[in-house]
Amino acid sequence: MRFVDEYRDAEKARALAAKIAGLCEPGRQYKFMEVCGGHTHTIYKHGLEDYLPANVTLVHGPGCPVCVIPMGRVDDAIAIARQPDVIMTSFGDMMRVPGSNGSFFDSNAADTDIRMVYSPLDALKIAKRNPDKRVVFMAIGFETTAPSTAMTVLRAAAEKVDNFSIFCNHVTIIPAIKAILDSPDLRLDGFLGAGHVSTIIGCRPYEFVAARYGKPVVVAGFEPLDILQSIYQLLLQLSEGRCAVENQYSRVVPWYGNPKALEVIQETMALRPYFEWRGLGFISHSALQVREAYAAYDAERLFHIPGVRVADPKACQCGEVLKGVLKPWECKVFGTACTPETPIGTCMVSSEGACAAYYNFGRFSRDRVRAASGA
Amino acid sequence: MCLGIPGQILEISADHPDVAKVDVSGVRRAINIGLLSEEEVVVGDWILIHVGFALSKIDEKEAQAALEFLEGIGQAYADEMAALQGSMIE
């Protein structure tokens, strides 16, 4: 226990809160985006917003890979699963994500065999055990999971497991940050850089945010004090008129990332010209596809895929939540028609989605809603 | 699948140096350590695991903090551990 106290000490939190308050200019509004769903989770679990002055707002970004998968890709995966002799495999997080005709779970109740796996290597093992089946892995996630998919494709190729393929939906975090910076909806003052994604990509890819957009970035850990410390570092940069990329989470994140992981992604995958993100629309060069050299393991080349774009349900405002334009509880259906039990939008499905985090920790008190709406 | 979970290396396979037996909160499973090939990994090291792969080496203090963070998360961590228990990586 003594280990963790170091990151959670309430005295230290209050001391940091005082330093943060001391750096804020009265009358100026500060908006910082935390890109990563894990950070959102810590902020709500520990009520970190209560430690911040009223003019510092945290905005939740698009860093939940389950949340940004558009409905059309869920439909495409189900269409693959319906083809003869297919076993589709997926991380558990995806199973309840709604497509236009229901989720993977709904689809299994009808006619498909979509199985939950812990790792893409488990999907590969299912392929080896079922040589008469075609086993497809629904590959999703940012740079934290892309190297695992890449390693699995390399192993399938080395072992010639030819009944295995991946349906690649990997996305990359940097173009999403750029899309948000280019969006006219939102004026941000800085970013908390994603924690685990940065163990792979390192800190250098964020440098354009400081160099080209003049906004500071602090790569942050997941403990409450990590996040407060990172907000302090952002404010310190602003107060000194600097903007740079700083690494608060250096105990886990190397400045240059994990070169081997980047190498295997590069070997097996290439950037797509564009990809649709739920809520953010089409973003250039923001997702990965399987390289030609590994075409034999690419479900998009092996199966007929409808590829139909499906608009989100009208009532759902996940898009605004993912861009940080709306707070989760400002969505029309939050907590009424849309709950973790019966989600309409992806932000309510994943435990790292901003809506689920809000809902589960009950941080949508009526006072807060009233205060925010000005009523 | 988004959760990074800490584990301690118990054994590294002599035949497959990419595979280690790892203890994750008392659950022992095979984990792929091929992405750490540029670092020296030895028995007793702590690693951060995502979907069956070690992404980075961490120290014991960080492992403990990460574990407490996960235990506070509740259902998502329970689901991740249940998934890990069903894993059959080799």
Chai-1 contact restraints between the chains, C-beta under 6 A:
chainA,res_idxA,chainB,res_idxB,connection_type,confidence,min_distance_angstrom,max_distance_angstrom,comment,restraint_id
A,F3,B,K61,contact,1.0,0.0,6.0,A-B,restraint_1
A,F3,B,Q64,contact,1.0,0.0,6.0,A-B,restraint_2
A,V4,B,A65,contact,1.0,0.0,6.0,A-B,restraint_3
A,V4,B,E68,contact,1.0,0.0,6.0,A-B,restraint_4
A,Y7,B,A65,contact,1.0,0.0,6.0,A-B,restraint_5
A,F91,B,M1,contact,1.0,0.0,6.0,A-B,restraint_6
A,G92,B,D79,contact,1.0,0.0,6.0,A-B,restraint_7
A,G92,B,A83,contact,1.0,0.0,6.0,A-B,restraint_8
A,D93,B,M1,contact,1.0,0.0,6.0,A-B,restraint_9
A,Y118,B,A83,contact,1.0,0.0,6.0,A-B,restraint_10
A,Y118,B,L84,contact,1.0,0.0,6.0,A-B,restraint_11
A,Y118,B,S87,contact,1.0,0.0,6.0,A-B,restraint_12
A,S119,B,V51,contact,1.0,0.0,6.0,A-B,restraint_13
A,S119,B,G52,contact,1.0,0.0,6.0,A-B,restraint_14
A,S119,B,S87,contact,1.0,0.0,6.0,A-B,restraint_15
A,S119,B,I89,contact,1.0,0.0,6.0,A-B,restraint_16
A,L121,B,G52,contact,1.0,0.0,6.0,A-B,restraint_17
A,L121,B,I89,contact,1.0,0.0,6.0,A-B,restraint_18
A,D122,B,S87,contact,1.0,0.0,6.0,A-B,restraint_19
A,K125,B,M88,contact,1.0,0.0,6.0,A-B,restraint_20
A,T144,B,H50,contact,1.0,0.0,6.0,A-B,restraint_21
A,T145,B,V51,contact,1.0,0.0,6.0,A-B,restraint_22
A,P147,B,L35,contact,1.0,0.0,6.0,A-B,restraint_23
A,S148,B,V51,contact,1.0,0.0,6.0,A-B,restraint_24
A,S148,B,F53,contact,1.0,0.0,6.0,A-B,restraint_25
A,M151,B,G34,contact,1.0,0.0,6.0,A-B,restraint_26
A,H196,B,G4,contact,1.0,0.0,6.0,A-B,restraint_27
A,T199,B,L55,contact,1.0,0.0,6.0,A-B,restraint_28
A,T199,B,S56,contact,1.0,0.0,6.0,A-B,restraint_29
A,F222,B,F69,contact,1.0,0.0,6.0,A-B,restraint_30
A,E223,B,A65,contact,1.0,0.0,6.0,A-B,restraint_31
A,R251,B,E62,contact,1.0,0.0,6.0,A-B,restraint_32
A,V252,B,I58,contact,1.0,0.0,6.0,A-B,restraint_33
A,K260,B,L35,contact,1.0,0.0,6.0,A-B,restraint_34
A,K260,B,S37,contact,1.0,0.0,6.0,A-B,restraint_35
A,K260,B,E38,contact,1.0,0.0,6.0,A-B,restraint_36
A,A261,B,L35,contact,1.0,0.0,6.0,A-B,restraint_37
A,S351,B,A76,contact,1.0,0.0,6.0,A-B,restraint_38
A,E352,B,C2,contact,1.0,0.0,6.0,A-B,restraint_39
